[in-house]
Amino acid sequence: MSSAPDVPVRLRGVRKQYGSTTAVAHLDLEVHPAEVLALLGPNGAGKTTAVEMCEGFIRPDAGTIEVLGLDPIADHARLRARIGVMLQGGGGYPLAAPARCSTW
């Protein structure tokens, strides 16, 4: 994967299942520089699952994901140092080291 991607976010054939429930099926998506993306849909449509796969919090069952030229699972430490995430419930960032968190 390249260090200077021309497409910062790329998903190809991504699928995620929880038991017999398919959360994300065959998702192909590219987000280009300066684009703004809104994932819209009803509860259970797979929006959160897709974002969590891009963040490296969960592993897709199939397909490939690149964020900033990195694999969110294999390169999780390098990727997390470069992205910011606001979780839907607020609270702490999963796997955050307490020593790296500050109170402002």
OpenMM code with the backbone's topology and positions (N, CA, C; nanometers):
from openmm import Vec3, app, unit

residues = "MET SER SER ALA PRO ASP VAL PRO VAL ARG LEU ARG GLY VAL ARG LYS GLN TYR GLY SER THR THR ALA VAL ALA HIS LEU ASP LEU GLU VAL HIS PRO ALA GLU VAL LEU ALA LEU LEU GLY PRO ASN GLY ALA GLY LYS THR THR ALA VAL GLU MET CYS GLU GLY PHE ILE ARG PRO ASP ALA GLY THR ILE GLU VAL LEU GLY LEU ASP PRO ILE ALA ASP HIS ALA ARG LEU ARG ALA ARG ILE GLY VAL MET LEU GLN GLY GLY GLY GLY TYR PRO LEU ALA ALA PRO ALA ARG CYS SER THR TRP".split()
positions = [
    Vec3(0.0840, -0.1184, 0.0000),
    Vec3(0.0000, 0.0000, 0.0000),
    Vec3(0.0883, 0.1244, 0.0000),
    Vec3(0.0466, 0.2212, -0.0744),
    Vec3(0.1298, 0.3393, -0.0930),
    Vec3(0.1294, 0.4290, 0.0295),
    Vec3(0.2349, 0.5108, 0.0435),
    Vec3(0.2427, 0.6043, 0.1557),
    Vec3(0.1743, 0.7371, 0.1234),
    Vec3(0.1535, 0.7672, -0.0040),
    Vec3(0.0854, 0.8905, -0.0442),
    Vec3(-0.0316, 0.8535, -0.1358),
    Vec3(-0.1422, 0.8096, -0.0769),
    Vec3(-0.2524, 0.7600, -0.1590),
    Vec3(-0.3243, 0.8705, -0.2347),
    Vec3(-0.3646, 0.8404, -0.3584),
    Vec3(-0.4457, 0.9352, -0.4340),
    Vec3(-0.5924, 0.9252, -0.3921),
    Vec3(-0.6290, 0.8154, -0.3285),
    Vec3(-0.7631, 0.7953, -0.2734),
    Vec3(-0.7454, 0.7642, -0.1250),
    Vec3(-0.7744, 0.8597, -0.0363),
    Vec3(-0.7491, 0.8391, 0.1066),
    Vec3(-0.8283, 0.7249, 0.1706),
    Vec3(-0.9497, 0.6990, 0.1210),
    Vec3(-1.0305, 0.5894, 0.1759),
    Vec3(-1.0812, 0.5049, 0.0597),
    Vec3(-1.0522, 0.3746, 0.0665),
    Vec3(-1.0935, 0.2836, -0.0408),
    Vec3(-1.1391, 0.1516, 0.0210),
    Vec3(-1.2594, 0.1101, -0.0137),
    Vec3(-1.3129, -0.0199, 0.0263),
    Vec3(-1.3490, -0.0958, -0.1003),
    Vec3(-1.3098, -0.2217, -0.1080),
    Vec3(-1.3360, -0.3049, -0.2254),
    Vec3(-1.3946, -0.4382, -0.1807),
    Vec3(-1.5185, -0.4640, -0.2194),
    Vec3(-1.5815, -0.5924, -0.1914),
    Vec3(-1.5907, -0.6258, -0.0438),
    Vec3(-1.6083, -0.5253, 0.0401),
    Vec3(-1.6068, -0.5457, 0.1854),
    Vec3(-1.7390, -0.6077, 0.2312),
    Vec3(-1.7244, -0.7093, 0.3179),
    Vec3(-1.8406, -0.7785, 0.3732),
    Vec3(-1.8164, -0.8055, 0.5205),
    Vec3(-1.9220, -0.7931, 0.6003),
    Vec3(-1.9157, -0.8266, 0.7427),
    Vec3(-2.0475, -0.8894, 0.7844),
    Vec3(-2.0373, -1.0060, 0.8482),
    Vec3(-2.1546, -1.0765, 0.8986),
    Vec3(-2.1409, -1.0989, 1.0474),
    Vec3(-2.2538, -1.0973, 1.1155),
    Vec3(-2.2628, -1.1344, 1.2563),
    Vec3(-2.3597, -1.2517, 1.2616),
    Vec3(-2.3067, -1.3722, 1.2679),
    Vec3(-2.3917, -1.4907, 1.2605),
    Vec3(-2.4580, -1.4963, 1.1242),
    Vec3(-2.5897, -1.5078, 1.1225),
    Vec3(-2.6621, -1.5135, 0.9951),
    Vec3(-2.7032, -1.3751, 0.9445),
    Vec3(-2.6690, -1.2702, 1.0202),
    Vec3(-2.7053, -1.1334, 0.9819),
    Vec3(-2.5911, -1.0679, 0.9055),
    Vec3(-2.6187, -1.0223, 0.7852),
    Vec3(-2.5197, -0.9505, 0.7056),
    Vec3(-2.5308, -0.8021, 0.7378),
    Vec3(-2.4254, -0.7467, 0.7961),
    Vec3(-2.4238, -0.6041, 0.8306),
    Vec3(-2.3791, -0.5195, 0.7120),
    Vec3(-2.2799, -0.5679, 0.6382),
    Vec3(-2.2273, -0.4986, 0.5200),
    Vec3(-2.2076, -0.6038, 0.4116),
    Vec3(-2.2616, -0.5788, 0.2931),
    Vec3(-2.2537, -0.6765, 0.1845),
    Vec3(-2.1912, -0.6142, 0.0604),
    Vec3(-2.0748, -0.6626, 0.0212),
    Vec3(-2.0110, -0.6239, -0.1055),
    Vec3(-2.0004, -0.4725, -0.1228),
    Vec3(-1.9456, -0.4045, -0.0236),
    Vec3(-1.9341, -0.2587, -0.0273),
    Vec3(-1.8102, -0.2165, -0.1049),
    Vec3(-1.8303, -0.1356, -0.2072),
    Vec3(-1.7234, -0.0706, -0.2827),
    Vec3(-1.7421, 0.0793, -0.2628),
    Vec3(-1.6363, 0.1460, -0.2167),
    Vec3(-1.6476, 0.2886, -0.1859),
    Vec3(-1.5109, 0.3535, -0.1975),
    Vec3(-1.5068, 0.4721, -0.2564),
    Vec3(-1.3860, 0.5547, -0.2585),
    Vec3(-1.4234, 0.6947, -0.2123),
    Vec3(-1.3411, 0.7499, -0.1248),
    Vec3(-1.3563, 0.8888, -0.0829),
    Vec3(-1.2300, 0.9609, -0.1285),
    Vec3(-1.2471, 1.0569, -0.2170),
    Vec3(-1.1344, 1.1288, -0.2761),
    Vec3(-1.0999, 1.2529, -0.1936),
    Vec3(-0.9783, 1.3075, -0.2125),
    Vec3(-0.9399, 1.4291, -0.1398),
    Vec3(-1.0432, 1.5406, -0.1602),
    Vec3(-1.0713, 1.6136, -0.0542),
    Vec3(-1.1635, 1.7279, -0.0513),
    Vec3(-1.3102, 1.6881, -0.0637),
    Vec3(-1.3405, 1.5590, -0.0693),
    Vec3(-1.4800, 1.5150, -0.0698),
    Vec3(-1.5319, 1.5056, 0.0732),
    Vec3(-1.6595, 1.5304, 0.0881),
    Vec3(-1.7279, 1.5106, 0.2157),
    Vec3(-1.8269, 1.3971, 0.1937),
    Vec3(-1.8244, 1.2992, 0.2824),
    Vec3(-1.9102, 1.1825, 0.2688),
    Vec3(-2.0049, 1.1743, 0.3876),
    Vec3(-2.1307, 1.1497, 0.3611),
    Vec3(-2.2287, 1.1226, 0.4666),
    Vec3(-2.2842, 0.9832, 0.4426),
    Vec3(-2.2761, 0.8978, 0.5432),
    Vec3(-2.3367, 0.7652, 0.5358),
    Vec3(-2.4753, 0.7752, 0.5982),
    Vec3(-2.5769, 0.7610, 0.5162),
    Vec3(-2.7146, 0.7761, 0.5614),
    Vec3(-2.7887, 0.6444, 0.5450),
    Vec3(-2.8741, 0.6142, 0.6394),
    Vec3(-2.9553, 0.4936, 0.6299),
    Vec3(-3.0197, 0.4633, 0.7627),
    Vec3(-3.1138, 0.3704, 0.7614),
    Vec3(-3.1832, 0.3355, 0.8852),
    Vec3(-3.0922, 0.2589, 0.9808),
    Vec3(-3.1367, 0.2465, 1.1048),
    Vec3(-3.0637, 0.1646, 1.2019),
    Vec3(-3.0462, 0.0242, 1.1446),
    Vec3(-2.9264, -0.0301, 1.1623),
    Vec3(-2.8989, -0.1650, 1.1141),
    Vec3(-2.8550, -0.1726, 0.9694),
    Vec3(-2.8362, -0.0582, 0.9044),
    Vec3(-2.7976, -0.0580, 0.7634),
    Vec3(-2.6496, -0.0878, 0.7419),
    Vec3(-2.5678, -0.0824, 0.8477),
    Vec3(-2.4255, -0.1124, 0.8348),
    Vec3(-2.3341, 0.0083, 0.8368),
    Vec3(-2.3879, 0.1257, 0.8650),
    Vec3(-2.3066, 0.2482, 0.8648),
    Vec3(-2.1959, 0.2418, 0.9691),
    Vec3(-2.2319, 0.2118, 1.0927),
    Vec3(-2.1331, 0.2058, 1.2007),
    Vec3(-2.0335, 0.0939, 1.1758),
    Vec3(-2.0808, -0.0200, 1.1285),
    Vec3(-1.9917, -0.1322, 1.0987),
    Vec3(-1.8895, -0.0927, 0.9933),
    Vec3(-1.9323, -0.0243, 0.8883),
    Vec3(-1.8398, 0.0179, 0.7828),
    Vec3(-1.7338, 0.1128, 0.8376),
    Vec3(-1.7766, 0.2091, 0.9189),
    Vec3(-1.6814, 0.3049, 0.9758),
    Vec3(-1.5856, 0.2341, 1.0713),
    Vec3(-1.6365, 0.1443, 1.1550),
    Vec3(-1.5500, 0.0728, 1.2494),
    Vec3(-1.4487, -0.0160, 1.1775),
    Vec3(-1.4841, -0.0694, 1.0614),
    Vec3(-1.3862, -0.1453, 0.9830),
    Vec3(-1.2785, -0.0516, 0.9283),
    Vec3(-1.3172, 0.0680, 0.8850),
    Vec3(-1.2190, 0.1651, 0.8354),
    Vec3(-1.1250, 0.2111, 0.9464),
    Vec3(-1.1738, 0.2157, 1.0688),
    Vec3(-1.0925, 0.2562, 1.1833),
    Vec3(-1.0042, 0.1433, 1.2348),
    Vec3(-1.0328, 0.0200, 1.1924),
    Vec3(-0.9555, -0.0946, 1.2389),
    Vec3(-1.0063, -0.1546, 1.3682),
    Vec3(-1.1266, -0.1164, 1.4112),
    Vec3(-1.1831, -0.1719, 1.5344),
    Vec3(-1.2384, -0.3119, 1.5129),
    Vec3(-1.2892, -0.3386, 1.3929),
    Vec3(-1.3366, -0.4724, 1.3599),
    Vec3(-1.2822, -0.5126, 1.2240),
    Vec3(-1.2651, -0.6429, 1.2056),
    Vec3(-1.2058, -0.6978, 1.0838),
    Vec3(-1.3172, -0.7367, 0.9855),
    Vec3(-1.3043, -0.6974, 0.8593),
    Vec3(-1.4038, -0.7419, 0.7610),
    Vec3(-1.3906, -0.8923, 0.7371),
    Vec3(-1.5010, -0.9558, 0.7005),
    Vec3(-1.4978, -1.0980, 0.6671),
    Vec3(-1.4432, -1.1202, 0.5271),
    Vec3(-1.4582, -1.0212, 0.4405),
    Vec3(-1.4086, -1.0307, 0.3030),
    Vec3(-1.3804, -0.8906, 0.2521),
    Vec3(-1.2987, -0.8829, 0.1474),
    Vec3(-1.2680, -0.7558, 0.0842),
    Vec3(-1.1445, -0.6893, 0.1414),
    Vec3(-1.1132, -0.5722, 0.0864),
    Vec3(-0.9957, -0.4971, 0.1302),
    Vec3(-1.0352, -0.3539, 0.1645),
    Vec3(-0.9613, -0.2990, 0.2614),
    Vec3(-0.9824, -0.1609, 0.3041),
    Vec3(-0.8465, -0.0934, 0.3127),
    Vec3(-0.8370, 0.0274, 0.2588),
    Vec3(-0.7190, 0.1128, 0.2732),
    Vec3(-0.7653, 0.2486, 0.3242),
    Vec3(-0.6994, 0.2968, 0.4274),
    Vec3(-0.7232, 0.4318, 0.4782),
    Vec3(-0.5873, 0.4998, 0.4867),
    Vec3(-0.5707, 0.6080, 0.4136),
    Vec3(-0.4427, 0.6798, 0.4049),
    Vec3(-0.3310, 0.5862, 0.3603),
    Vec3(-0.3645, 0.4930, 0.2715),
    Vec3(-0.2664, 0.3992, 0.2185),
    Vec3(-0.2315, 0.2856, 0.3121),
    Vec3(-0.3029, 0.2735, 0.4242),
    Vec3(-0.2723, 0.1721, 0.5249),
    Vec3(-0.3875, 0.0741, 0.5406),
    Vec3(-0.3543, -0.0481, 0.5780),
    Vec3(-0.4540, -0.1487, 0.6132),
    Vec3(-0.4935, -0.1242, 0.7584),
    Vec3(-0.6200, -0.0947, 0.7871),
    Vec3(-0.6599, -0.0606, 0.9240),
    Vec3(-0.6327, -0.1691, 1.0281),
    Vec3(-0.6259, -0.2948, 0.9880),
    Vec3(-0.5972, -0.4027, 1.0825),
    Vec3(-0.4466, -0.4227, 1.0954),
    Vec3(-0.3787, -0.4443, 0.9838),
    Vec3(-0.2345, -0.4728, 0.9869),
    Vec3(-0.1526, -0.3533, 1.0336),
    Vec3(-0.1961, -0.2330, 0.9988),
    Vec3(-0.1211, -0.1112, 1.0317),
    Vec3(-0.1957, -0.0255, 1.1339),
    Vec3(-0.2657, -0.0907, 1.2283),
    Vec3(-0.3539, -0.0164, 1.3186),
    Vec3(-0.2828, 0.0923, 1.3990),
    Vec3(-0.1638, 0.0661, 1.4483),
    Vec3(-0.0942, 0.1672, 1.5299),
    Vec3(-0.0577, 0.2895, 1.4458),
    Vec3(-0.0067, 0.2676, 1.3260),
    Vec3(0.0295, 0.3800, 1.2386),
    Vec3(-0.0937, 0.4587, 1.1951),
    Vec3(-0.2027, 0.3882, 1.1658),
    Vec3(-0.3241, 0.4564, 1.1218),
    Vec3(-0.3865, 0.5368, 1.2349),
    Vec3(-0.3980, 0.4794, 1.3518),
    Vec3(-0.4629, 0.5481, 1.4640),
    Vec3(-0.3880, 0.6736, 1.5054),
    Vec3(-0.2592, 0.6778, 1.4784),
    Vec3(-0.1815, 0.7986, 1.5078),
    Vec3(-0.2148, 0.9118, 1.4102),
    Vec3(-0.2821, 0.8780, 1.2982),
    Vec3(-0.3086, 0.9769, 1.1938),
    Vec3(-0.4554, 1.0155, 1.1779),
    Vec3(-0.5453, 0.9478, 1.2492),
    Vec3(-0.6872, 0.9784, 1.2337),
    Vec3(-0.7481, 1.0200, 1.3670),
    Vec3(-0.8576, 1.0911, 1.3606),
    Vec3(-0.9342, 1.1262, 1.4792),
    Vec3(-1.0720, 1.0642, 1.4685),
    Vec3(-1.1219, 1.0170, 1.5801),
    Vec3(-1.2505, 0.9481, 1.5806),
    Vec3(-1.3361, 1.0016, 1.6937),
    Vec3(-1.4617, 1.0329, 1.6642),
    Vec3(-1.5593, 1.0664, 1.7679),
    Vec3(-1.6623, 0.9550, 1.7681),
    Vec3(-1.6614, 0.8758, 1.8730),
    Vec3(-1.7518, 0.7625, 1.8819),
    Vec3(-1.8943, 0.8097, 1.9050),
    Vec3(-1.9926, 0.7324, 1.8582),
    Vec3(-2.1308, 0.7781, 1.8698),
    Vec3(-2.1762, 0.7916, 2.0140),
    Vec3(-2.1194, 0.7139, 2.1063),
    Vec3(-2.1585, 0.7244, 2.2457),
    Vec3(-2.0674, 0.8139, 2.3271),
    Vec3(-1.9703, 0.8777, 2.2634),
    Vec3(-1.8715, 0.9562, 2.3373),
    Vec3(-1.7803, 0.8631, 2.4147),
    Vec3(-1.7176, 0.9122, 2.5182),
    Vec3(-1.6312, 0.8278, 2.5996),
    Vec3(-1.4925, 0.8142, 2.5417),
    Vec3(-1.4167, 0.7214, 2.5960),
    Vec3(-1.2771, 0.7018, 2.5571),
    Vec3(-1.2615, 0.6278, 2.4263),
    Vec3(-1.1482, 0.6479, 2.3665),
    Vec3(-1.1110, 0.5825, 2.2422),
    Vec3(-1.0667, 0.4407, 2.2759),
    Vec3(-1.1251, 0.3371, 2.2139),
    Vec3(-1.0841, 0.2005, 2.2464),
    Vec3(-0.9334, 0.1812, 2.2306),
    Vec3(-0.8746, 0.1124, 2.3211),
    Vec3(-0.7321, 0.0796, 2.3225),
    Vec3(-0.6424, 0.2002, 2.3473),
    Vec3(-0.6978, 0.3143, 2.3879),
    Vec3(-0.6152, 0.4320, 2.4164),
    Vec3(-0.5361, 0.4088, 2.5447),
    Vec3(-0.4095, 0.4424, 2.5407),
    Vec3(-0.3249, 0.4317, 2.6595),
    Vec3(-0.3558, 0.5498, 2.7513),
    Vec3(-0.3895, 0.5246, 2.8778),
    Vec3(-0.4222, 0.6357, 2.9690),
    Vec3(-0.3132, 0.7423, 2.9756),
    Vec3(-0.1877, 0.7028, 2.9618),
    Vec3(-0.0782, 0.7997, 2.9687),
    Vec3(-0.0816, 0.8973, 2.8514),
    Vec3(-0.1466, 0.8595, 2.7405),
    Vec3(-0.1516, 0.9457, 2.6227),
    Vec3(-0.2754, 1.0342, 2.6209),
    Vec3(-0.3648, 1.0167, 2.7172),
    Vec3(-0.4873, 1.0967, 2.7237),
    Vec3(-0.4660, 1.2151, 2.8165),
    Vec3(-0.5189, 1.3294, 2.7795),
    Vec3(-0.5048, 1.4506, 2.8603),
    Vec3(-0.6417, 1.5071, 2.8921),
    Vec3(-0.6495, 1.5805, 3.0008),
    Vec3(-0.7708, 1.6534, 3.0355),
    Vec3(-0.7456, 1.8001, 3.0061),
    Vec3(-0.8373, 1.8631, 2.9345),
    Vec3(-0.8200, 2.0032, 2.8957),
    Vec3(-0.9144, 2.0889, 2.9734),
] * unit.nanometer
topology = app.Topology()
chain = topology.addChain("A")
for resn in residues:
    res = topology.addResidue(resn, chain)
    for name in ("N", "CA", "C"):
        topology.addAtom(name, app.Element.getBySymbol(name[0]), res)
